[in-house]
Amino acid sequence: MFSRLFSRWFGADLSAEEKRQAYDAKGRTLRLLLDALKKKKSLLVEDPKEFGERKMTIWPLLTTGLVKELIEELEKVTFAKNPDPVRDKYCVAYVYSRSKNRTIYLCAEFWKMDPESRSQQDTIIHEVSHLLGYGHTVQENSEAVQRSPQSMLCPLTAYSASLAFTMFMDHPEPYRDGSYSCCGETSRDTVCEKSWMANNLRLKEDTMDDLKSLHDMFSHLKVLDIMTDLMMMRMKILLTILSDTEDKHQKQ
């Protein structure tokens, strides 16, 4: 009984190969975060006030402070194997964010991920974000997170925090023959100064205004689409009623 409870709360031991893979993934994730800090002038925001009224949440802007917090928290992280077979069916990894135990519990799906992709790094950043108090929705974020400079700049979730590194800051070109052709970077576990984030972070004021107008226009069009769908639905109902009425008259 005690051993089952111990296993549930502290996880099962990793095999030698699983341990090697887990800590290799941790090292690659640390290198990714440290590289983002190294390229902060192109990819990060020092001061949320820098953006002022230009703040938009079309993409997940990050403060340097958050990246430093992620690095500091990740350095404390250890790993254990998920002991619950039920979790293996719907979970990749999880943490107990309110516990002082900074352990990421890895499920069966984690070991199926391609180490050459960013999937394992994305998973680890996601879980470390939970340890910092980020939830699956902004409303689930801790009070400390909601009052943080990061939330003043751009409120994030654990999902958007991880995607900022593994998608928005990722290299637009694949890694071939020892480098990324987009920027010439030779290290694989890096972010890109020619990424989507870098290209859109320092937009001019007028460009931001154009983006805002475009965003508003699409939002308006979406509303119009919904109204059109409702009108079409009502037309179909009306035509059905008229058709049924006509059939009744013909039968009489």
N, C-alpha and C positions, 0 to 999 in steps of 0.2 A: 504493500500500500504506500509506504513512505517513498519507495524508489520510484513509483509511478508519479507521485506528486512532485518529487524532485525533478524527474525527467520533464514533466509538463512545464514547470516554471524555469528550469535552467537549460533545457534542451538536451539533445543527445550529442555525444561526441562525434566530431567529424573524423572520417577516415583520413589517412595520410594524404591521399590524392585530393580529397575534397578540401582539406585544409590548405593544401598548396594552391588550388584553384581559387578559393575564397580570398586568401591573402594576396594572391596575385591580382585579383580584381580590385581589392582595396588599394593596392599600390598604383594601379593604372588610374583609378578614380582620383587619388591624391594628386597624381601628376597632371590630370586634366584640370582640377581646381587650381592648382598652383600656376598652371600656364595661363588660366583666365586672369589671375591676379597679376601676372607678369605683363599681360597685354591689356591692363585695365584702361589705358587711355583710349583704346579703340572699342572696348566691349563693356566697360562698367561705368557706373556713375558714382563719383566721390560724394557729392552733396545733393540730396533730393531737391533743394531749393533751386538748383541749377536749371531745372526744367520748368519750375513755376507753373504758369497756366498751360504750358505745352504738354503737361502730363497726359498720356494716353495709355490705355491698357490693351492695345491691339497686340503687343508683344510683351513678354515678361522682362522688363528692365530690372537690372540687379545693382545693388550698391556693393561697393568694395567691402563694407562691413559684414554683409551677409556671407560673402565668399570666405572671408576670414573665419567667421563662426562655423561654417561648414567644414573647413579644413581642421580647425581646432577640435570639433566634435568627432570627426571621422578618425582622427589620430587615436582617440580613446576606444574606438569600436573593436569588439571582438565578435566572433561568429560561433554559432551552434547550429546543429541540424534540428529542423522542426520535428518534434516527437509525435505530433498528432496527424494521423493519416487522413483525417477529414479535411484539414487545412490544405493538404497537398492537392486537393481537387479544385480549389478556387483561389489559391494564394501562391505568390512567388516568394515573398519574404514578409516579415513583420517585426515590429518592436513593441516593447511595453514602454511607452513614452514617459509615463509617470514614475517609472522605476529608476533607481540610481544605477542599475545594471545596464551598461551601454552595449547590449548584445543585439545583433541582427540575427534572427532565426531564419535560416534558409530552407525553402521547400524544394520538392523534387524538380519543379519547373526551372529553378535557377540553374541547375546543372545541365539542362538541355540547351541553354542559351549559347550562341556562338561567341566565344571570347574575343573574336576579331571585330564583332559589332559593338555598338555602344549600349546594348541591352543590359548587361550586368552593371555597368557604370550608372546607367539611368536608375536601376533598381536600388543601388546603394545610396545614391544622392537622395532619392525619394525617401528612403527609410531614415537617413540622417536628418532630413528636413523634419520628419515626424519627431525625432528626438529633440529638435530645437523648438517644437511647439506648433509646427505648421500642420494643418488638417487637410482632409480631402476637399473641403470647401473653405472659402474665406471665413464663413461664419463659425467654423470649427477651430480656427486659429486661437491660440492662447491669448490672454489679455496682454502679456508682454510682447508678443508678436504684433498684435493690433496697434500697440503704441510705438512700435519700432520705426526707425528711419526708413526701413525697407517698405513698410506699409504706407508711409507718407509719400514715397516715390511711386510704388506700384504694388498693391496687395497681391500676394502670391498664395498658392496652395502647394502642397508637397508635389503634386503633378507638374505644375507650371515651373516650379523651381528646378526640377530635374530636367525638364524639356528645354529650359533655357540653355543648358550646357550641351545636351546631347542632340538637339535639333537646331535651335536658333543660332547657336555659336559654332555649329559643326562646319567642317570643310565642305564646300559645294562640289568638290571633285574628289574622287576616290584616291586611296593611298596606293601608289604603284611605283615599283622600282626604287624604293627607299625614300620617297617623298610625296607630298601632295602637290599636284601640278597647279592648283589654284594660287598657292602662295609660296611654294618652294620649301615649306616646313618639312624637316626630315624626321622629327619625332612623331610617332604614331598617336600617342595619347596627348593630343593638343587641341586647342580651339583655334579658330581662324580669324585673322584680321581682315579677311575679305568675305566673311560670312554674312548671312542675311542680317544678323544683329549689328555687325560693324557698319554695314552699308546704310542702315536705317536709323542708327542711334543718334547721329549728329545732324539730323535734317534741319534745314533752315526753317525759320518761322513761317515763311509763306508756303513752304512745302507741307509743313504740319497743318496749316490752315486748309490747304487743298485736300489733304488726307482726311481731315475732320469733315469737310464738306462731302467728300466721297462716301465716308462712313455714314453720314446722316442721310445721304441720298439712297444708299442701299438699304438702310433701316426703313426709310419711307417706302421704298419699293417692296420691301418685305411685307409691310403693313398692307400695301395695295394688293399684293398677291393673296394675302389672307382674306381681304375683303372680296376679291374676285372669286376665290374658292367658295366663300360663303354664298355669294350671289349665284354661282353655278349650281351649288347644292340645292339652293331654294328653287331655281329654275327647274331642276330635275324633279323635285318633289311636286312642283306645280304641274309639270307636264304629265307626271304619273297620275295625279288626281284627275286632270282633264281627260286623260286616256281612259281611266276607269269609269268616269261619268259617261263618256261617249259610248263605251261598251254596254253600260246599263241601259242607255236610251235605245240602242240598237236591238237589244234583247227584248225590250218592251214592245 
